[in-house]
C-alpha cells in the first residue's frame, strides 16, 4: 500500500487488484518564485474529482468477489460476471436511455419492456425456442425454416414455403375467416377450392365428385335457399330448394327426393327451358304439367309408354312400333291394330231412349254421321209411333244420323 499524494490513494495487491480513490482538487499556488504547496486535505469522505458532492469514481480492474453491493454506479467499460446478478422485486435492469427494461413485479409477473423508439428484436443464428420451465415447448422459430406454435407440447400451426399448415381450425364465437382475393384450398393437391372472384362465389372441385352430405335422420337435411345455379350435380338424400334454382348441365338426384312447396305465382314450380316454357307443379289441389311456351308437349319413351294411376292401375299403354290400348278399370277395351281398331265388348257413343232421341240431342246439335245407341226400355209402344227406330227393349241398338233421319247402324 502506498500514498502518492493527499488526493489520490492507490491500493495495489500482488494478484493485480488496484483501487484508486480520488478526492478534492489541488490547493492554490504558492508565492511567486516558490514551489506551490499542497492543497488542503479533502473531506474525510470519498468525493468526486471536481467537487465535494459525496460521490466518487471507482475504477475496478480484474475484480473477483463473492459479494458486491452498489447503491448507484455507472460502468463505462465491459462488466463480466461469473456468478448470478440478482435484482430485487421491482428493480429494473435498464438499457439505453431506459428504453429497454427487464424486471419482475412482485405481483404482476415478469416483463421485458421496450418503451423507447424502434422495435424489440429477439435474434439468434440457430433455433429460437420458447419453452416452459419444465422443458415443454410452446413455440419454435427456425432460421430459413418454419415457425411452429404448440398446444400441450404438440405442433398445431406451422409455417411452410407455401403458407401455413394445421391439423384443424376451430373458430369460437363470431370469428370470421377472410380471404379478400385468395382461395381456401383443400386436399393434397388443392383439389377443392372455395373462393370469390369479386363477381361470383365458387366451390370448385378438381377430382372425383363434389358431395354435400347431411347426417341421416336429422331434420331439414340439405337446404339450398335463394337463387341457385347447379351445374352437373348429384344430390343424394332429401334436398329443399327455396327461391329460384337454375340447373345447368347434368344434375342427378341419386336418392331421396327433391321437395318443392305448393306453387304460387312466383315459386314452387320446376321450370324447364330458357323462358321456363315447361312447368311442373302442384297448386295445393291439383298437379300440372304445363307447356306454356311455343311448340308441342311430347311425352316419349324408348319402348312402352304407359299412363297409369299412382297405384299402378293402367289407363293407356303405348307400344313402340305397335299398338295403343285403352283400359277401363285396368281392363283393355280398345286396341289399335295395323288394320284398324279392335274393341272388347260393345262399342257405344251415347245411349238415349227412342222417345228422347231427337229432343235430347236436338236438331240444333245433329250432324250427318253422328252415332249413338238407343233403348226403348223407358217408353211405351205407343210412344214409338213415328220414330225411325223401335228399340229392342232393354238392349242397346246402334244408330247414326244421316242428316235427315236416325238410321239403324
Secondary structure, DSSP 8 states (H G I E B T S, - for coil): -EE-SSSEEEEE-TTS-EEEEE-S------STTS---------SS---SS--SS----EEES---S----SS----S----SS-----TT--EEETTTTEEEEEETTTEEEEEE-SSS------SS-EEEE-TTS-EEEEE-TTS-EEEEETTEEEEEE-SSSEEES-----SS-----SS-EEEESTT--EEEEE-SS-EEEEE-SS-------TT-SS-EEEESSEEEES-EEES-EEEES-EEEES--EEEES-EE-----SSSS-EEESTT--EEEEE-SS-EEEEE-SSS------SS-EEEE-TTS-EEEEE-TTS-EEEEETTEEEEEEETTEEEESS---S-EEESTTHHHHH-GGG--TT-EEEEE-TTS-SGGGTT-S---BTTB-EEEEE-SSSEEE-
